[in-house]
Amino acid sequence: MFGNLGSLMNLMKNAGALKQQMQQVNDRLQAARFTGEAGGGQVKVVVDGRGEIISVKFDPAAVQLGDIELLEDLTVAAVRAAVTASRDALQGEMQTLTGGLNLPGIDKLFGGGVS
């Protein structure tokens, strides 16, 4: 029942260092890039570690097919893949930062883009 209490107390005791570490994590996430692809690379989407879309690329051959609905579906799939990779990275950073404690809402401190 009290297994995580020591970890939580340690986090509170080191609040200043935690704030600095959180800023470093935020900087790393902002600089990180995650790519999602769909349709065998016909659509590629890049997001940063906060889930913000950086770029969307379409294979010219896919555009020439003229199947807009397919292109839309592929774009959604590529965005989801990239955002999922971004969220996984954020979760990993949070686990490291909190020593494995599950602190609901802490990801909101990093832009809220990947809740």
N, CA, C and O atoms as CSV, one atom per row, in Angstrom:
chain,resi,resn,atom,element,x,y,z
A,1,MET,N,N,0.823,-1.191,0.000
A,1,MET,CA,C,0.000,0.000,0.000
A,1,MET,C,C,0.869,1.258,0.000
A,1,MET,O,O,0.566,2.225,-0.700
A,2,PHE,N,N,1.950,1.245,0.788
A,2,PHE,CA,C,2.807,2.410,0.899
A,2,PHE,C,C,4.103,2.251,0.107
A,2,PHE,O,O,5.069,2.974,0.351
A,3,GLY,N,N,4.131,1.311,-0.839
A,3,GLY,CA,C,5.343,1.022,-1.594
A,3,GLY,C,C,5.896,2.211,-2.350
A,3,GLY,O,O,7.113,2.378,-2.422
A,4,ASN,N,N,5.050,3.027,-2.906
A,4,ASN,CA,C,5.495,4.182,-3.692
A,4,ASN,C,C,5.649,5.448,-2.855
A,4,ASN,O,O,6.108,6.470,-3.365
A,5,LEU,N,N,5.277,5.396,-1.597
A,5,LEU,CA,C,5.329,6.583,-0.750
A,5,LEU,C,C,6.751,7.117,-0.626
A,5,LEU,O,O,6.967,8.328,-0.670
A,6,GLY,N,N,7.721,6.218,-0.473
A,6,GLY,CA,C,9.114,6.648,-0.386
A,6,GLY,C,C,9.575,7.339,-1.643
A,6,GLY,O,O,10.276,8.349,-1.576
A,7,SER,N,N,9.187,6.806,-2.801
A,7,SER,CA,C,9.550,7.431,-4.074
A,7,SER,C,C,8.909,8.802,-4.213
A,7,SER,O,O,9.547,9.745,-4.682
A,8,LEU,N,N,7.655,8.915,-3.808
A,8,LEU,CA,C,6.955,10.193,-3.877
A,8,LEU,C,C,7.602,11.212,-2.943
A,8,LEU,O,O,7.760,12.376,-3.311
A,9,MET,N,N,7.971,10.789,-1.758
A,9,MET,CA,C,8.616,11.700,-0.812
A,9,MET,C,C,9.969,12.145,-1.362
A,9,MET,O,O,10.353,13.304,-1.207
A,10,ASN,N,N,10.682,11.238,-1.996
A,10,ASN,CA,C,11.974,11.571,-2.591
A,10,ASN,C,C,11.798,12.606,-3.700
A,10,ASN,O,O,12.593,13.538,-3.812
A,11,LEU,N,N,10.752,12.441,-4.522
A,11,LEU,CA,C,10.463,13.423,-5.579
A,11,LEU,C,C,10.184,14.793,-4.980
A,11,LEU,O,O,10.684,15.804,-5.473
A,12,MET,N,N,9.387,14.828,-3.918
A,12,MET,CA,C,9.037,16.104,-3.294
A,12,MET,C,C,10.271,16.761,-2.678
A,12,MET,O,O,10.430,17.980,-2.746
A,13,LYS,N,N,11.140,15.953,-2.081
A,13,LYS,CA,C,12.341,16.471,-1.443
A,13,LYS,C,C,13.283,17.106,-2.476
A,13,LYS,O,O,13.994,18.064,-2.175
A,14,ASN,N,N,13.273,16.570,-3.663
A,14,ASN,CA,C,14.169,17.041,-4.718
A,14,ASN,C,C,13.416,17.843,-5.785
A,14,ASN,O,O,13.716,17.725,-6.973
A,15,ALA,N,N,12.457,18.645,-5.376
A,15,ALA,CA,C,11.598,19.376,-6.313
A,15,ALA,C,C,12.390,20.295,-7.245
A,15,ALA,O,O,12.071,20.391,-8.430
A,16,GLY,N,N,13.413,20.969,-6.726
A,16,GLY,CA,C,14.217,21.871,-7.570
A,16,GLY,C,C,14.933,21.114,-8.670
A,16,GLY,O,O,14.927,21.534,-9.827
A,17,ALA,N,N,15.544,20.008,-8.314
A,17,ALA,CA,C,16.239,19.183,-9.313
A,17,ALA,C,C,15.242,18.592,-10.290
A,17,ALA,O,O,15.535,18.471,-11.479
A,18,LEU,N,N,14.059,18.220,-9.799
A,18,LEU,CA,C,13.022,17.665,-10.657
A,18,LEU,C,C,12.575,18.688,-11.698
A,18,LEU,O,O,12.361,18.353,-12.863
A,19,LYS,N,N,12.436,19.936,-11.261
A,19,LYS,CA,C,12.028,20.990,-12.197
A,19,LYS,C,C,13.061,21.135,-13.316
A,19,LYS,O,O,12.698,21.272,-14.484
A,20,GLN,N,N,14.319,21.104,-12.965
A,20,GLN,CA,C,15.376,21.204,-13.971
A,20,GLN,C,C,15.353,19.990,-14.907
A,20,GLN,O,O,15.520,20.134,-16.118
A,21,GLN,N,N,15.149,18.809,-14.350
A,21,GLN,CA,C,15.071,17.604,-15.165
A,21,GLN,C,C,13.870,17.658,-16.102
A,21,GLN,O,O,13.952,17.216,-17.248
A,22,MET,N,N,12.753,18.201,-15.614
A,22,MET,CA,C,11.563,18.312,-16.449
A,22,MET,C,C,11.822,19.246,-17.629
A,22,MET,O,O,11.348,18.990,-18.736
A,23,GLN,N,N,12.561,20.315,-17.405
A,23,GLN,CA,C,12.894,21.228,-18.495
A,23,GLN,C,C,13.775,20.523,-19.523
A,23,GLN,O,O,13.603,20.712,-20.727
A,24,GLN,N,N,14.711,19.717,-19.049
A,24,GLN,CA,C,15.572,18.971,-19.961
A,24,GLN,C,C,14.765,17.966,-20.776
A,24,GLN,O,O,14.995,17.805,-21.975
A,25,VAL,N,N,13.827,17.297,-20.131
A,25,VAL,CA,C,12.957,16.356,-20.835
A,25,VAL,C,C,12.136,17.101,-21.884
A,25,VAL,O,O,12.004,16.645,-23.020
A,26,ASN,N,N,11.589,18.243,-21.497
A,26,ASN,CA,C,10.791,19.043,-22.422
A,26,ASN,C,C,11.625,19.445,-23.642
A,26,ASN,O,O,11.142,19.381,-24.772
A,27,ASP,N,N,12.858,19.855,-23.418
A,27,ASP,CA,C,13.746,20.234,-24.529
A,27,ASP,C,C,14.024,19.040,-25.438
A,27,ASP,O,O,14.012,19.172,-26.661
A,28,ARG,N,N,14.275,17.868,-24.837
A,28,ARG,CA,C,14.527,16.664,-25.643
A,28,ARG,C,C,13.305,16.281,-26.461
A,28,ARG,O,O,13.418,15.908,-27.628
A,29,LEU,N,N,12.132,16.376,-25.837
A,29,LEU,CA,C,10.904,16.023,-26.544
A,29,LEU,C,C,10.627,16.981,-27.693
A,29,LEU,O,O,10.170,16.568,-28.759
A,30,GLN,N,N,10.902,18.243,-27.475
A,30,GLN,CA,C,10.671,19.226,-28.529
A,30,GLN,C,C,11.613,18.988,-29.708
A,30,GLN,O,O,11.242,19.231,-30.856
A,31,ALA,N,N,12.825,18.516,-29.431
A,31,ALA,CA,C,13.809,18.273,-30.487
A,31,ALA,C,C,13.643,16.904,-31.147
A,31,ALA,O,O,14.103,16.702,-32.271
A,32,ALA,N,N,12.994,15.968,-30.463
A,32,ALA,CA,C,12.850,14.608,-30.989
A,32,ALA,C,C,11.915,14.588,-32.194
A,32,ALA,O,O,11.001,15.406,-32.299
A,33,ARG,N,N,12.156,13.645,-33.100
A,33,ARG,CA,C,11.314,13.487,-34.288
A,33,ARG,C,C,10.902,12.030,-34.410
A,33,ARG,O,O,11.722,11.125,-34.256
A,34,PHE,N,N,9.611,11.811,-34.690
A,34,PHE,CA,C,9.057,10.477,-34.844
A,34,PHE,C,C,8.295,10.431,-36.160
A,34,PHE,O,O,7.498,11.320,-36.460
A,35,THR,N,N,8.547,9.394,-36.935
A,35,THR,CA,C,7.937,9.278,-38.251
A,35,THR,C,C,6.914,8.157,-38.248
A,35,THR,O,O,7.165,7.062,-37.746
A,36,GLY,N,N,5.758,8.453,-38.817
A,36,GLY,CA,C,4.730,7.441,-39.047
A,36,GLY,C,C,4.536,7.309,-40.544
A,36,GLY,O,O,4.495,8.305,-41.266
A,37,GLU,N,N,4.416,6.070,-41.006
A,37,GLU,CA,C,4.223,5.813,-42.433
A,37,GLU,C,C,2.982,4.969,-42.642
A,37,GLU,O,O,2.569,4.214,-41.762
A,38,ALA,N,N,2.400,5.105,-43.812
A,38,ALA,CA,C,1.257,4.280,-44.192
A,38,ALA,C,C,1.317,4.041,-45.698
A,38,ALA,O,O,1.918,4.804,-46.454
A,39,GLY,N,N,0.674,2.958,-46.096
A,39,GLY,CA,C,0.633,2.638,-47.520
A,39,GLY,C,C,2.001,2.292,-48.080
A,39,GLY,O,O,2.312,2.642,-49.218
A,40,GLY,N,N,2.813,1.614,-47.298
A,40,GLY,CA,C,4.145,1.257,-47.766
A,40,GLY,C,C,5.017,2.467,-48.038
A,40,GLY,O,O,5.845,2.453,-48.948
A,41,GLY,N,N,4.830,3.514,-47.250
A,41,GLY,CA,C,5.638,4.718,-47.394
A,41,GLY,C,C,5.034,5.753,-48.329
A,41,GLY,O,O,5.676,6.758,-48.636
A,42,GLN,N,N,3.809,5.523,-48.786
A,42,GLN,CA,C,3.165,6.502,-49.664
A,42,GLN,C,C,2.866,7.804,-48.929
A,42,GLN,O,O,2.841,8.878,-49.530
A,43,VAL,N,N,2.641,7.693,-47.628
A,43,VAL,CA,C,2.417,8.883,-46.797
A,43,VAL,C,C,3.343,8.777,-45.593
A,43,VAL,O,O,3.397,7.745,-44.923
A,44,LYS,N,N,4.075,9.866,-45.326
A,44,LYS,CA,C,4.967,9.931,-44.174
A,44,LYS,C,C,4.648,11.195,-43.387
A,44,LYS,O,O,4.526,12.284,-43.947
A,45,VAL,N,N,4.516,11.023,-42.081
A,45,VAL,CA,C,4.226,12.147,-41.190
A,45,VAL,C,C,5.300,12.166,-40.105
A,45,VAL,O,O,5.643,11.131,-39.533
A,46,VAL,N,N,5.819,13.349,-39.834
A,46,VAL,CA,C,6.808,13.521,-38.774
A,46,VAL,C,C,6.203,14.411,-37.702
A,46,VAL,O,O,5.648,15.471,-37.991
A,47,VAL,N,N,6.321,13.953,-36.433
A,47,VAL,CA,C,5.880,14.746,-35.290
A,47,VAL,C,C,7.044,14.880,-34.335
A,47,VAL,O,O,7.990,14.092,-34.374
A,48,ASP,N,N,6.967,15.900,-33.465
A,48,ASP,CA,C,7.989,16.018,-32.433
A,48,ASP,C,C,7.559,15.197,-31.224
A,48,ASP,O,O,6.514,14.547,-31.248
A,49,GLY,N,N,8.357,15.229,-30.182
A,49,GLY,CA,C,8.086,14.438,-28.994
A,49,GLY,C,C,6.888,14.893,-28.199
A,49,GLY,O,O,6.485,14.226,-27.246
A,50,ARG,N,N,6.314,16.017,-28.571
A,50,ARG,CA,C,5.104,16.500,-27.911
A,50,ARG,C,C,3.867,16.236,-28.752
A,50,ARG,O,O,2.766,16.649,-28.388
A,51,GLY,N,N,4.045,15.536,-29.897
A,51,GLY,CA,C,2.919,15.187,-30.750
A,51,GLY,C,C,2.544,16.255,-31.763
A,51,GLY,O,O,1.524,16.125,-32.441
A,52,GLU,N,N,3.343,17.305,-31.879
A,52,GLU,CA,C,3.078,18.380,-32.837
A,52,GLU,C,C,3.543,17.934,-34.223
A,52,GLU,O,O,4.664,17.448,-34.373
A,53,ILE,N,N,2.696,18.096,-35.226
A,53,ILE,CA,C,3.065,17.696,-36.580
A,53,ILE,C,C,4.119,18.644,-37.129
A,53,ILE,O,O,3.952,19.864,-37.106
A,54,ILE,N,N,5.212,18.061,-37.625
A,54,ILE,CA,C,6.312,18.823,-38.202
A,54,ILE,C,C,6.193,18.844,-39.716
A,54,ILE,O,O,6.376,19.888,-40.341
A,55,SER,N,N,5.883,17.679,-40.317
A,55,SER,CA,C,5.759,17.630,-41.771
A,55,SER,C,C,4.879,16.463,-42.205
A,55,SER,O,O,4.708,15.478,-41.487
A,56,VAL,N,N,4.327,16.614,-43.409
A,56,VAL,CA,C,3.548,15.567,-44.063
A,56,VAL,C,C,4.069,15.461,-45.487
A,56,VAL,O,O,4.142,16.458,-46.205
A,57,LYS,N,N,4.433,14.244,-45.894
A,57,LYS,CA,C,4.965,14.017,-47.242
A,57,LYS,C,C,4.128,12.951,-47.938
A,57,LYS,O,O,3.757,11.937,-47.347
A,58,PHE,N,N,3.839,13.214,-49.227
A,58,PHE,CA,C,3.107,12.260,-50.048
A,58,PHE,C,C,4.000,11.800,-51.191
A,58,PHE,O,O,4.688,12.606,-51.817
A,59,ASP,N,N,3.982,10.502,-51.457
A,59,ASP,CA,C,4.664,9.971,-52.629
A,59,ASP,C,C,3.907,10.505,-53.846
A,59,ASP,O,O,2.691,10.334,-53.927
A,60,PRO,N,N,4.596,11.147,-54.796
A,60,PRO,CA,C,3.909,11.701,-55.973
A,60,PRO,C,C,3.070,10.665,-56.719
A,60,PRO,O,O,2.026,11.003,-57.278
A,61,ALA,N,N,3.513,9.417,-56.733
A,61,ALA,CA,C,2.744,8.365,-57.411
A,61,ALA,C,C,1.396,8.155,-56.727
A,61,ALA,O,O,0.397,7.890,-57.395
A,62,ALA,N,N,1.362,8.272,-55.403
A,62,ALA,CA,C,0.105,8.108,-54.669
A,62,ALA,C,C,-0.852,9.242,-54.984
A,62,ALA,O,O,-2.062,9.034,-55.073
A,63,VAL,N,N,-0.318,10.429,-55.152
A,63,VAL,CA,C,-1.151,11.592,-55.470
A,63,VAL,C,C,-1.713,11.458,-56.877
A,63,VAL,O,O,-2.866,11.813,-57.120
A,64,GLN,N,N,-0.914,10.952,-57.798
A,64,GLN,CA,C,-1.340,10.816,-59.195
A,64,GLN,C,C,-2.462,9.802,-59.368
A,64,GLN,O,O,-3.194,9.853,-60.357
A,65,LEU,N,N,-2.603,8.887,-58.425
A,65,LEU,CA,C,-3.687,7.908,-58.511
A,65,LEU,C,C,-5.048,8.588,-58.421
A,65,LEU,O,O,-6.039,8.083,-58.947
A,66,GLY,N,N,-5.088,9.726,-57.757
A,66,GLY,CA,C,-6.325,10.496,-57.668
A,66,GLY,C,C,-7.345,9.943,-56.695
A,66,GLY,O,O,-8.471,10.439,-56.652
A,67,ASP,N,N,-6.993,8.934,-55.912
A,67,ASP,CA,C,-7.917,8.365,-54.938
A,67,ASP,C,C,-7.790,9.151,-53.635
A,67,ASP,O,O,-7.036,8.777,-52.737
A,68,ILE,N,N,-8.536,10.234,-53.554
A,68,ILE,CA,C,-8.447,11.146,-52.414
A,68,ILE,C,C,-8.819,10.449,-51.107
A,68,ILE,O,O,-8.163,10.662,-50.088
A,69,GLU,N,N,-9.852,9.625,-51.125
A,69,GLU,CA,C,-10.265,8.941,-49.900
A,69,GLU,C,C,-9.149,8.040,-49.374
A,69,GLU,O,O,-8.902,7.996,-48.169
A,70,LEU,N,N,-8.479,7.326,-50.271
A,70,LEU,CA,C,-7.370,6.473,-49.851
A,70,LEU,C,C,-6.247,7.322,-49.267
A,70,LEU,O,O,-5.676,6.973,-48.234
A,71,LEU,N,N,-5.933,8.421,-49.914
A,71,LEU,CA,C,-4.880,9.310,-49.427
A,71,LEU,C,C,-5.235,9.877,-48.049
A,71,LEU,O,O,-4.373,9.987,-47.177
A,72,GLU,N,N,-6.487,10.229,-47.864
A,72,GLU,CA,C,-6.938,10.726,-46.554
A,72,GLU,C,C,-6.781,9.642,-45.484
A,72,GLU,O,O,-6.285,9.914,-44.390
A,73,ASP,N,N,-7.204,8.416,-45.802
A,73,ASP,CA,C,-7.085,7.309,-44.845
A,73,ASP,C,C,-5.620,7.024,-44.511
A,73,ASP,O,O,-5.277,6.791,-43.352
A,74,LEU,N,N,-4.760,7.044,-45.531
A,74,LEU,CA,C,-3.342,6.804,-45.305
A,74,LEU,C,C,-2.732,7.905,-44.440
A,74,LEU,O,O,-1.865,7.640,-43.607
A,75,THR,N,N,-3.185,9.131,-44.642
A,75,THR,CA,C,-2.677,10.254,-43.849
A,75,THR,C,C,-3.061,10.095,-42.382
A,75,THR,O,O,-2.233,10.296,-41.493
A,76,VAL,N,N,-4.297,9.739,-42.134
A,76,VAL,CA,C,-4.750,9.521,-40.758
A,76,VAL,C,C,-3.936,8.395,-40.114
A,76,VAL,O,O,-3.516,8.519,-38.963
A,77,ALA,N,N,-3.713,7.309,-40.837
A,77,ALA,CA,C,-2.945,6.187,-40.298
A,77,ALA,C,C,-1.508,6.596,-39.995
A,77,ALA,O,O,-0.957,6.204,-38.967
A,78,ALA,N,N,-0.901,7.376,-40.873
A,78,ALA,CA,C,0.478,7.818,-40.665
A,78,ALA,C,C,0.570,8.758,-39.459
A,78,ALA,O,O,1.510,8.666,-38.670
A,79,VAL,N,N,-0.393,9.650,-39.318
A,79,VAL,CA,C,-0.411,10.562,-38.156
A,79,VAL,C,C,-0.549,9.750,-36.875
A,79,VAL,O,O,0.159,10.003,-35.900
A,80,ARG,N,N,-1.453,8.781,-36.869
A,80,ARG,CA,C,-1.635,7.957,-35.666
A,80,ARG,C,C,-0.353,7.221,-35.302
A,80,ARG,O,O,0.013,7.154,-34.128
A,81,ALA,N,N,0.331,6.670,-36.299
A,81,ALA,CA,C,1.573,5.936,-36.039
A,81,ALA,C,C,2.641,6.855,-35.449
A,81,ALA,O,O,3.333,6.481,-34.502
A,82,ALA,N,N,2.772,8.046,-36.004
A,82,ALA,CA,C,3.774,8.988,-35.510
A,82,ALA,C,C,3.441,9.464,-34.098
A,82,ALA,O,O,4.329,9.547,-33.249
A,83,VAL,N,N,2.192,9.772,-33.845
A,83,VAL,CA,C,1.777,10.245,-32.523
A,83,VAL,C,C,1.923,9.134,-31.484
A,83,VAL,O,O,2.296,9.402,-30.341
A,84,THR,N,N,1.636,7.902,-31.869
A,84,THR,CA,C,1.813,6.775,-30.955
A,84,THR,C,C,3.281,6.635,-30.563
A,84,THR,O,O,3.594,6.418,-29.392
A,85,ALA,N,N,4.179,6.759,-31.534
A,85,ALA,CA,C,5.613,6.690,-31.232
A,85,ALA,C,C,6.017,7.831,-30.301
A,85,ALA,O,O,6.822,7.641,-29.390
A,86,SER,N,N,5.456,9.007,-30.535
A,86,SER,CA,C,5.730,10.163,-29.693
A,86,SER,C,C,5.233,9.928,-28.269
A,86,SER,O,O,5.937,10.233,-27.306
A,87,ARG,N,N,4.042,9.394,-28.136
A,87,ARG,CA,C,3.477,9.111,-26.810
A,87,ARG,C,C,4.301,8.066,-26.069
A,87,ARG,O,O,4.530,8.182,-24.865
A,88,ASP,N,N,4.742,7.048,-26.795
A,88,ASP,CA,C,5.570,6.012,-26.169
A,88,ASP,C,C,6.860,6.617,-25.628
A,88,ASP,O,O,7.303,6.265,-24.534
A,89,ALA,N,N,7.461,7.523,-26.391
A,89,ALA,CA,C,8.689,8.178,-25.935
A,89,ALA,C,C,8.418,9.030,-24.701
A,89,ALA,O,O,9.213,9.029,-23.761
A,90,LEU,N,N,7.308,9.755,-24.696
A,90,LEU,CA,C,6.940,10.572,-23.541
A,90,LEU,C,C,6.750,9.692,-22.311
A,90,LEU,O,O,7.215,10.030,-21.222
A,91,GLN,N,N,6.069,8.566,-22.485
A,91,GLN,CA,C,5.856,7.659,-21.357
A,91,GLN,C,C,7.184,7.161,-20.805
A,91,GLN,O,O,7.374,7.086,-19.591
A,92,GLY,N,N,8.100,6.821,-21.703
A,92,GLY,CA,C,9.414,6.374,-21.265
A,92,GLY,C,C,10.147,7.449,-20.485
A,92,GLY,O,O,10.763,7.169,-19.457
A,93,GLU,N,N,10.081,8.675,-20.972
A,93,GLU,CA,C,10.712,9.798,-20.269
A,93,GLU,C,C,10.079,9.993,-18.898
A,93,GLU,O,O,10.781,10.254,-17.921
A,94,MET,N,N,8.764,9.869,-18.817
A,94,MET,CA,C,8.069,10.068,-17.545
A,94,MET,C,C,8.438,8.972,-16.549
A,94,MET,O,O,8.623,9.247,-15.364
A,95,GLN,N,N,8.546,7.731,-17.025
A,95,GLN,CA,C,8.936,6.634,-16.148
A,95,GLN,C,C,10.321,6.882,-15.572
A,95,GLN,O,O,10.565,6.649,-14.388
A,96,THR,N,N,11.229,7.361,-16.425
A,96,THR,CA,C,12.587,7.653,-15.975
A,96,THR,C,C,12.590,8.811,-14.981
A,96,THR,O,O,13.237,8.742,-13.937
A,97,LEU,N,N,11.865,9.870,-15.315
A,97,LEU,CA,C,11.839,11.077,-14.491
A,97,LEU,C,C,11.239,10.827,-13.112
A,97,LEU,O,O,11.730,11.356,-12.114
A,98,THR,N,N,10.180,10.023,-13.053
A,98,THR,CA,C,9.470,9.812,-11.788
A,98,THR,C,C,9.909,8.548,-11.064
A,98,THR,O,O,9.341,8.193,-10.031
A,99,GLY,N,N,10.912,7.871,-11.597
A,99,GLY,CA,C,11.370,6.639,-10.956
A,99,GLY,C,C,10.323,5.549,-10.987
A,99,GLY,O,O,10.275,4.708,-10.089
A,100,GLY,N,N,9.477,5.552,-12.019
A,100,GLY,CA,C,8.461,4.519,-12.169
A,100,GLY,C,C,7.126,4.839,-11.528
A,100,GLY,O,O,6.181,4.060,-11.653
A,101,LEU,N,N,7.028,5.973,-10.842
A,101,LEU,CA,C,5.749,6.356,-10.246
A,101,LEU,C,C,4.775,6.772,-11.328
A,101,LEU,O,O,5.155,7.433,-12.294
A,102,ASN,N,N,3.521,6.387,-11.167
A,102,ASN,CA,C,2.481,6.820,-12.087
A,102,ASN,C,C,1.829,8.066,-11.500
A,102,ASN,O,O,1.035,7.979,-10.563
A,103,LEU,N,N,2.171,9.226,-12.057
A,103,LEU,CA,C,1.616,10.488,-11.579
A,103,LEU,C,C,0.679,11.034,-12.649
A,103,LEU,O,O,1.135,11.672,-13.598
A,104,PRO,N,N,-0.621,10.794,-12.512
A,104,PRO,CA,C,-1.576,11.219,-13.528
A,104,PRO,C,C,-1.467,12.715,-13.820
A,104,PRO,O,O,-1.400,13.540,-12.910
A,105,GLY,N,N,-1.452,13.037,-15.102
A,105,GLY,CA,C,-1.436,14.425,-15.525
A,105,GLY,C,C,-0.066,15.041,-15.670
A,105,GLY,O,O,0.039,16.177,-16.132
A,106,ILE,N,N,0.999,14.337,-15.293
A,106,ILE,CA,C,2.329,14.936,-15.390
A,106,ILE,C,C,2.702,15.211,-16.842
A,106,ILE,O,O,3.475,16.129,-17.117
A,107,ASP,N,N,2.161,14.425,-17.778
A,107,ASP,CA,C,2.465,14.652,-19.195
A,107,ASP,C,C,1.934,15.994,-19.677
A,107,ASP,O,O,2.420,16.525,-20.676
A,108,LYS,N,N,0.951,16.548,-18.988
A,108,LYS,CA,C,0.386,17.856,-19.356
A,108,LYS,C,C,1.426,18.970,-19.196
A,108,LYS,O,O,1.304,20.036,-19.799
A,109,LEU,N,N,2.437,18.712,-18.387
A,109,LEU,CA,C,3.480,19.704,-18.180
A,109,LEU,C,C,4.383,19.838,-19.398
A,109,LEU,O,O,5.209,20.748,-19.469
A,110,PHE,N,N,4.223,18.929,-20.355
A,110,PHE,CA,C,5.078,18.914,-21.528
A,110,PHE,C,C,4.296,19.294,-22.783
A,110,PHE,O,O,4.484,18.689,-23.839
A,111,GLY,N,N,3.442,20.267,-22.676
A,111,GLY,CA,C,2.730,20.789,-23.830
A,111,GLY,C,C,1.337,20.247,-23.997
A,111,GLY,O,O,0.539,20.838,-24.724
A,112,GLY,N,N,1.012,19.145,-23.354
A,112,GLY,CA,C,-0.332,18.618,-23.419
A,112,GLY,C,C,-0.696,18.001,-24.744
A,112,GLY,O,O,-1.812,17.508,-24.908
A,113,GLY,N,N,0.222,18.016,-25.700
A,113,GLY,CA,C,-0.097,17.493,-27.019
A,113,GLY,C,C,-0.214,15.999,-27.067
A,113,GLY,O,O,-0.806,15.462,-28.003
A,114,VAL,N,N,0.319,15.318,-26.110
A,114,VAL,CA,C,0.289,13.872,-26.130
A,114,VAL,C,C,-0.286,13.328,-24.841
A,114,VAL,O,O,0.403,12.644,-24.085
A,115,SER,N,N,-1.516,13.623,-24.599
A,115,SER,CA,C,-2.146,13.178,-23.358
A,115,SER,C,C,-2.681,11.774,-23.513
A,115,SER,O,O,-3.250,11.223,-22.571
